[in-house]
């Protein structure tokens, strides 16, 4: 009997990652190439097709390809398009699935990477038995994928789950979309770094972090400093977890998720981000939510989350 | 052929309203009685049954009762219970649907009044063709019913949609659940009144509203004052609409609803609340939401919204 597999494609600003995945999340061959390889979308698709064909050729078992799932910035699930993506070469509205369907007579689905991560959590991760949960991706920015009643929330025009741009302060740091006091300016890998710099101005304590320029400082250095008891690193994690915990408590009033899953670079800091977040989440929950909302690491952490999430789109819409 | 009808029951702190409604929203007889009529839940149910029987007896056409829908404070949709309702006589957990099923062999559903309003909007109101929308009820507090993918969002433990308790300011006025800076302390009929009192302290302008005690002032007086150009009334509506508009913009990042419907006492103020809310909503929307989110009066306004919403529960779960 032939084995059913899906093709997962994650289109990032720098790299496009491609893999072949079965329903259980086993990855049979994967590869990547530069997303910037071609200025034109047609040339990019030629390359993508070539890579997919090579991966399929490498499968050493009877197989049936059930579909192609794609995670991409500014993807519109309903229209199958990538629209005005600031960090990709292709301008305007790219009819992604329409063009792919000319090459593959298969179900093809596209959504943004945070939504793909949420679907991945449902299909392959720790949310297999959950109907209501959110995945929060903490990387350069803060992304979110929201599942209610067992279904991905795409919203009216496929732009639901932009919680990185919730305005949490009347004024303050600006997000990539120009929101003053927006969440991701504080809670993300970049947000943590920005906080470290703000605290270097506010605090007088010495810190190993004072040896790094803004360009040179990255998450692992801040985590290591926290491990070593560095006062600025500790204060930065505490403040980041406080803001995230308070906001997760606010988000709970929307859809009362059973759990929040954290994924991405900042989530890799482990207890340094989870402990303060958990404390401030629980402290700020309304009485009837207390003890009923879990904060968990994503089950996709350490796996090829982006490709798995994209492939999971296929299984979710089978 | 017999006509299908549903029984709608709205249990309020003061009155219980009961009506018989068809799939099109026609109301065939309705009545109400004091919710406090009996200290004991059993006695209350006897009265409710008596009222329902009388309404059914009054139907002058062939009918089939398809079910009973109930809106009640602190109702748990999944368990069919009313749990620790502060403004009802019955303490603890009341097994509402279980007890009702001993009297009626029919589908019986219960949820809170804001959720019932949202389902009413979907079945009988202005959201008939919408898959993603929210109803915001602006009365004593701020209630919310959220629909995503055409389904009511109940959440993990049936407590989704408590947006009145979103913390919008770091500190400030307290909501009924003790949230400092919580939304409904500013945006509700009571919130508007509180703002009028805060502005009487802040502003020096004379105002007709300075003739009223806190206990005597109510919404219609503030609306009339706004109609007459009263500076404090105008400033109070502007501030209320600003906070609501900003928060609706925040909420949009969650589920990207096609529309927000306003219902309840404060919504009756019409342009005085809709205009500033619309202005601040649009100004605060992320770029890709602009022009894509409607602010509308509920289609249930002026109808028996509570009973219709409760009855709509039956049709929604048929």
Interface residues (C-beta under 8 A of the other chain):
Chain A: X83 X130 X131 X132 X146 X148 X149 X151 X153 X154 X155 X156 X157 X158 X159 X160 X161 X162 X163 X165 X166 X167 X177 X178 X179 X246 X249 X250 X251 X253 X254 X255 X256 X257 X258 X284 X286 X287 X288 X289 X292 X293
Chain B: X130 X131 X132 X146 X148 X149 X151 X153 X154 X155 X156 X157 X158 X159 X160 X161 X162 X163 X165 X166 X167 X177 X178 X179 X246 X249 X250 X251 X253 X254 X255 X256 X257 X258 X284 X286 X287 X288 X289 X292 X293
